[in-house]
Amino acid sequence: MVLKRFSLLVILRIILILGNVIVIAFILGDARLFFNQIILFIFLTAQIADLIRYVNKTNRELVKFLNAIKQSDFSMTFSQNSAGKSFSELFQAFETIINSYKKVKIEREAQYLFLQKLVDHIHVGIIAVENKDKLVLLNNSARKLLEIPELRNWKGLEARTPDLIREVKLLEPDGRKLAGIAVGNNKKNLSLDVSSIQLIGEDTILITFQDIKSEIEQTEIEAWHKLIRILTHEIMNSVTPISSLTETMQMVLRKEDRIRKAEEINDETIEDLAFSLETIQKRSDSLLSFVDSYRKLTKVPRPILGQVNSKELLEASVKLLQAEINKNNIEVSIEFDDPPIEIYLDRSLVEQVLINLITNAIHALEGIANPKLILRSYANENRKVIQITDNGVGIVRKELDQIFIPFYSTKTTGSGIGLSLSKQVMSLHHGNIRVESQTGKGTSFFLEFKSIQGK
């Protein structure tokens, strides 16, 4: 509609100009109409100027509108009163578009401010680096954790936190690790995560980290509380009867305020004393055994790693307990990949772990009809796994989280160090031990080792 009106007005102006030219041509050369010719020439000039102004006005307003969009200058207005009816709809459309852009910009800025506040509010340090040189984001938590001021330069950050940047470069393009970072005169344990993304054609590195010292300390405190509770329980179990029997022996040997003479002691009293001394010896031996178990748990040697054939390892571990297996009529099967996988480990330490797990499985299979024990070795993605599965009584759910705690045992005669020792050995191998179990449906233990490239 606007374009139609514009065309009609342009055509009308051209017709008027042509009419004026025809009149001038008709009277041109007539001396009597000299002044009329001058007036018509002036009028023609004004018509041409008006046509040029009218056409250029559209271009000027359009350029004005496009520049406003390009420069995000949404304060621009268009006067509809002076433009005439033909341009009122066009200018109204310009105003509508500009207002729409203005609204989108306001919403975008509001979202940006909200996200900025959100990023500053969370207790995780966040750093974003564009093209490995432009620091585009550094939130408050990052500044507080690293004890640095507001920075916009990656090299400035690198100069202030060289340990952090070194760890980031080791993890690029993607990775996660726990890292000890020197911050000022202190050293902080950071959980560091690095990931690479591409935004609008720009390579961006996103670095997130948080100080896990408080979490580690809390975990350590809880572990110490559990350990102290178990130690206290075991020690009290041995010391209480020793103290009680010692007090009983003193009462037997004393009469009123004096020590009894030899002739005052009969055979019954001697038997009571002998029984008490024997009990004291047993409880003392039990306490010494407990302390020795604790010593073993705290002195696990560093593993001497080497390539070990998983099939040979499993077969050797079973042979060491073959007598117990035969005694309990347990059906044992060893399963492995073809060819058997090679695992990088300390054979003697892992063999001890397998002995512990197989022994536990033998105990779990007592009284079970058709007892079975399956040992498997296989590769799983980036891990190599040894699995020990039995169809025994299983482990109660509430005990699954407790079985790796030192001196915790589900057996009345257990020391409670076998699984804890196994967990420590796997930790020294930078591996993991985990358990899956259902009551009455058996138990599976998994020894997971990291695959070594080229091994």
C-alpha positions in Angstrom: 0.0 0.0 0.0 2.8 2.3 0.9 4.8 1.5 -2.2 1.6 2.0 -4.4 1.1 5.5 -2.9 4.8 6.4 -3.3 4.7 5.3 -7.0 1.5 7.3 -7.7 2.9 10.4 -6.2 6.2 10.0 -8.1 4.2 9.5 -11.4 2.0 12.5 -10.6 5.1 14.7 -10.1 6.6 13.4 -13.4 3.4 14.1 -15.2 3.4 17.7 -13.8 7.0 18.1 -14.9 6.2 16.8 -18.4 3.2 19.1 -18.6 5.3 22.1 -17.6 8.0 21.1 -20.2 5.3 20.9 -22.9 3.9 24.3 -22.0 7.5 25.8 -22.1 8.1 24.1 -25.5 4.9 25.6 -26.8 5.6 29.2 -25.8 9.3 29.1 -26.2 10.6 31.8 -28.6 7.5 34.0 -28.2 8.9 37.4 -27.1 5.5 38.4 -25.8 5.5 35.6 -23.2 9.1 36.0 -22.1 8.3 36.5 -18.4 5.9 33.6 -18.6 8.8 31.4 -19.8 11.0 32.5 -16.9 8.3 31.7 -14.4 7.7 28.3 -16.0 11.4 27.5 -15.9 11.6 28.5 -12.2 8.5 26.3 -11.6 10.1 23.4 -13.5 13.3 23.7 -11.4 11.2 23.6 -8.3 9.3 20.5 -9.5 12.6 18.7 -10.3 14.0 19.6 -6.9 10.9 18.4 -5.2 11.0 15.1 -7.1 14.6 14.6 -6.1 13.9 15.5 -2.5 10.9 13.2 -2.3 12.8 10.2 -3.7 15.9 10.9 -1.6 13.8 11.2 1.5 12.8 7.6 1.3 16.5 6.6 0.9 17.5 8.8 3.8 14.9 7.4 6.1 15.7 3.8 5.0 19.5 4.4 5.6 18.6 6.0 9.0 16.5 2.9 9.9 19.2 0.4 8.8 22.0 2.2 10.7 19.8 2.2 13.8 19.5 -1.6 13.5 23.2 -2.0 12.7 24.4 0.1 15.6 21.7 -1.1 18.0 20.6 2.5 18.4 16.9 2.0 19.4 16.4 5.6 20.5 15.8 6.6 16.8 12.3 8.0 16.0 10.6 8.7 12.7 8.3 11.7 12.3 5.1 10.6 10.7 3.4 14.0 10.7 5.9 15.7 8.3 6.2 12.7 6.1 2.7 12.7 4.6 0.2 10.0 4.5 2.1 8.0 1.9 5.0 7.3 4.4 3.0 7.1 7.6 2.5 3.4 7.4 6.2 2.8 6.4 7.5 4.9 9.3 5.0 3.1 11.6 6.5 -0.2 10.4 10.0 1.1 11.1 8.9 2.1 14.7 7.4 -1.3 15.2 10.5 -3.1 14.1 12.8 -0.9 16.2 10.6 -1.4 19.3 10.7 -5.2 18.7 14.5 -5.1 18.5 14.6 -2.8 21.6 12.5 -5.3 23.5 14.7 -8.2 22.4 17.8 -6.3 23.5 16.4 -5.5 26.9 15.4 -9.1 27.4 18.8 -10.3 26.3 20.6 -7.8 28.6 18.3 -8.9 31.5 19.1 -12.5 30.9 22.8 -11.7 30.7 22.7 -9.8 34.0 20.8 -12.7 35.6 23.3 -15.3 34.3 26.2 -13.1 35.4 24.7 -12.8 38.9 24.0 -16.5 39.0 27.6 -17.3 37.9 29.0 -14.9 40.6 26.7 -16.4 43.2 27.6 -20.1 42.9 30.5 -21.4 45.0 32.5 -22.8 42.0 35.3 -20.9 40.3 34.5 -20.4 36.6 37.0 -19.1 34.0 36.3 -18.8 30.2 39.1 -18.2 27.8 38.5 -17.4 24.1 41.2 -18.3 21.5 43.7 -19.0 24.4 44.4 -15.4 25.0 41.2 -13.5 25.8 39.7 -13.8 29.3 36.0 -13.5 28.8 34.7 -14.7 32.2 36.1 -14.7 35.7 33.5 -15.0 38.4 33.7 -13.9 42.1 34.3 -17.4 43.4 37.3 -17.8 41.0 38.8 -14.5 42.2 38.3 -15.5 45.9 39.7 -19.0 45.5 42.7 -17.7 43.6 43.0 -14.5 45.6 43.3 -12.3 42.5 41.6 -9.0 41.5 39.4 -8.4 38.5 41.4 -9.4 35.4 40.6 -9.2 31.6 44.0 -10.6 30.4 44.9 -14.2 30.1 48.6 -13.5 30.5 47.9 -11.6 33.7 46.1 -14.6 35.1 48.9 -16.9 34.0 51.4 -14.7 35.7 49.4 -14.7 39.0 48.5 -18.4 39.0 51.2 -20.4 37.1 50.3 -23.7 38.9 46.7 -23.5 37.8 47.5 -22.6 34.2 50.1 -25.5 34.1 47.5 -28.0 35.2 44.9 -26.6 32.7 47.4 -27.0 29.8 48.0 -30.6 30.9 44.3 -31.3 30.9 43.4 -29.6 27.6 41.3 -30.0 25.6 39.1 -32.0 28.0 39.9 -33.5 31.4 39.4 -33.6 35.1 41.6 -34.1 38.1 42.4 -33.2 41.7 45.3 -30.7 41.7 47.3 -29.0 44.4 47.6 -25.3 43.6 49.8 -22.8 45.3 47.8 -19.7 46.1 49.8 -17.0 47.9 51.5 -18.7 50.8 48.9 -21.5 51.0 48.3 -24.7 49.0 44.8 -25.5 48.0 43.4 -28.8 46.8 41.2 -28.0 43.8 38.8 -30.3 41.9 39.7 -29.0 38.4 37.6 -29.6 35.2 38.6 -28.3 31.8 36.3 -28.6 28.7 36.5 -27.1 25.2 33.6 -25.6 23.3 33.1 -23.5 20.2 30.9 -20.4 20.3 30.1 -18.5 17.2 33.2 -19.8 15.5 35.5 -19.0 18.4 37.3 -21.7 20.3 36.6 -21.3 24.0 38.0 -23.1 27.0 35.8 -23.4 30.1 37.6 -24.0 33.4 35.7 -24.8 36.5 37.2 -25.6 39.9 36.4 -25.7 43.6 38.3 -26.1 46.9 37.5 -29.5 48.3 39.7 -29.1 51.4 36.7 -28.8 53.7 35.0 -31.8 52.1 38.2 -33.8 52.4 38.6 -32.8 56.0 35.0 -33.7 56.8 35.5 -37.1 55.2 38.7 -37.6 57.1 36.9 -36.6 60.4 34.1 -39.1 59.7 36.6 -41.8 58.9 38.5 -41.2 62.1 35.3 -41.2 64.1 34.3 -44.6 62.6 37.8 -46.0 63.1 38.0 -44.7 66.7 34.6 -46.2 67.4 35.7 -49.6 66.1 39.0 -49.4 67.9 37.3 -48.5 71.2 34.8 -51.3 70.8 37.5 -53.9 70.2 39.8 -52.7 72.9 37.0 -52.5 75.4 35.9 -56.0 74.5 39.4 -57.3 75.6 40.2 -54.9 78.4 36.9 -55.2 80.3 37.1 -58.9 81.0 40.9 -58.5 81.8 40.1 -55.8 84.4 37.2 -57.8 85.8 39.1 -61.0 86.2 42.1 -59.2 87.7 39.8 -57.6 90.3 38.3 -61.1 91.0 41.8 -62.6 91.4 42.7 -59.8 93.9 39.5 -60.6 95.9 40.3 -64.3 96.0 43.9 -63.6 97.1 42.9 -61.1 99.8 41.2 -61.8 103.1 40.0 -58.7 104.9 42.9 -56.2 104.6 45.7 -58.7 104.1 47.1 -61.1 101.5 46.2 -64.7 102.1 49.0 -67.1 103.1 49.7 -70.2 101.0 48.2 -72.5 103.5 44.9 -70.6 103.3 44.5 -71.2 99.6 42.8 -74.4 98.6 42.6 -76.3 95.3 39.4 -74.7 94.3 40.9 -71.2 94.6 43.9 -72.3 92.6 41.7 -73.6 89.8 39.8 -70.3 89.8 43.1 -68.4 89.6 44.3 -70.7 86.7 41.1 -70.2 84.8 41.2 -66.4 85.3 44.9 -66.3 84.1 44.1 -68.5 81.1 41.2 -66.2 80.1 43.4 -63.1 80.6 46.0 -64.7 78.3 43.4 -65.4 75.6 42.0 -61.8 75.7 45.6 -60.4 75.7 46.5 -62.6 72.7 43.3 -61.4 71.0 44.2 -57.8 71.7 47.7 -58.3 70.4 46.3 -60.0 67.2 44.0 -57.0 66.7 46.9 -54.5 67.1 49.0 -56.6 64.7 46.1 -56.5 62.2 46.1 -52.7 62.5 49.8 -52.6 61.9 49.5 -54.6 58.7 46.7 -52.3 57.5 48.9 -49.2 57.9 52.0 -50.8 56.3 51.0 -51.9 52.9 54.1 -51.9 50.7 54.2 -49.8 47.5 53.3 -52.0 44.5 56.0 -53.2 42.1 54.1 -53.2 38.8 54.5 -55.5 35.9 52.5 -57.2 33.2 50.6 -60.2 34.5 48.6 -62.8 32.5 45.1 -62.7 34.0 44.4 -66.4 33.4 47.6 -67.5 35.2 46.8 -65.1 38.1 43.3 -66.5 38.6 44.4 -70.1 38.3 47.2 -69.6 40.8 44.9 -67.9 43.3 42.4 -70.8 43.1 45.1 -73.4 43.6 46.2 -71.8 46.8 42.7 -72.4 48.2 42.0 -75.7 46.4 41.8 -77.7 49.6 39.1 -75.4 51.1 37.2 -75.3 47.8 37.2 -79.2 47.6 36.2 -79.5 51.2 33.1 -77.4 50.6 32.3 -79.1 47.2 32.3 -75.7 45.4 32.1 -75.7 41.6 34.7 -73.2 40.4 34.9 -71.8 36.8 37.5 -69.5 35.4 36.4 -67.4 32.4 38.6 -65.1 30.3 38.9 -63.3 27.0 40.7 -65.1 24.1 43.6 -64.3 24.4 43.6 -63.6 28.1 44.1 -60.0 29.0 47.4 -58.7 30.4 47.1 -56.5 33.5 49.7 -54.1 34.8 49.8 -54.8 38.6 51.8 -56.1 41.5 51.2 -59.8 41.4 51.8 -60.6 45.1 49.5 -57.8 46.4 46.7 -58.5 44.0 47.0 -62.3 44.7 46.5 -61.5 48.4 43.4 -59.5 47.5 42.0 -62.4 45.4 42.7 -64.8 48.3 40.7 -62.6 50.6 37.8 -62.4 48.2 37.8 -66.1 47.4 38.0 -66.9 51.2 35.0 -64.6 51.8 33.1 -66.3 48.9 33.8 -69.8 50.5 32.4 -68.6 53.8 29.3 -67.1 52.0 28.7 -70.4 50.3 28.5 -72.5 53.5 25.2 -74.4 53.6 24.3 -73.4 50.0 23.0 -76.1 47.7 25.1 -76.3 44.5 27.7 -73.7 45.5 29.3 -72.0 42.6 32.3 -69.6 42.3 33.0 -67.8 39.0 36.2 -65.9 38.3 36.3 -63.7 35.2 38.8 -61.4 33.6 37.9 -59.1 30.7 38.5 -55.6 29.2 35.7 -53.0 29.7 36.2 -49.7 27.7 39.3 -48.1 29.3 39.5 -50.6 32.2 40.6 -54.2 32.8 38.4 -56.1 35.2 38.7 -59.1 37.4 35.3 -60.3 38.7 34.6 -62.8 41.5 31.0 -64.0 41.8 29.4 -66.4 44.1 25.8 -67.6 44.5 26.0 -67.4 48.3 23.8 -65.7 50.9 24.6 -62.2 49.7 25.2 -59.1 51.8 22.5 -57.1 53.5 22.0 -53.7 51.8 22.7 -51.7 55.0 26.1 -53.4 55.3 27.3 -52.8 51.7 28.5 -49.2 52.6 30.3 -50.5 55.7 32.2 -53.6 54.5 35.3 -51.6 53.4 35.7 -49.8 56.8 38.7 -51.1 58.7 37.8 -53.7 61.4 34.2 -53.9 60.4 33.2 -57.5 59.8 29.9 -59.3 59.1 31.4 -62.5 60.5 31.7 -63.1 64.2 35.2 -64.5 63.8 36.4 -62.0 61.2 39.1 -59.4 61.7 37.5 -56.8 59.5 40.8 -55.9 57.7 40.5 -58.1 54.5 38.3 -55.9 52.4 39.8 -52.7 53.8 43.3 -54.0 52.9 42.0 -55.0 49.5 40.6 -51.5 48.9 44.0 -50.0 50.0 45.8 -52.3 47.5 43.5 -51.3 44.7 43.9 -47.6 45.6 47.7 -48.0 45.3 47.2 -49.4 41.8 45.1 -46.3 41.0 42.2 -48.7 40.5 39.0 -49.5 42.2 37.1 -52.2 44.1 33.3 -52.3 44.1 30.7 -54.8 45.1 27.2 -55.7 43.9 25.0 -58.0 46.0 21.5 -59.0 46.7 20.4 -61.0 49.8 20.0 -64.7 48.8 21.2 -64.1 45.2 24.9 -64.0 45.6 27.7 -61.4 45.5 30.1 -60.0 42.9 33.3 -58.1 43.6 35.0 -56.2 40.8 38.7 -55.3 40.7 39.0 -52.5 38.1 42.4 -51.6 36.8 43.2 -48.7 34.4 44.2 -49.7 30.9 47.7 -48.5 30.1 48.3 -47.3 26.6 50.7 -49.5 24.8 50.5 -52.3 27.5 
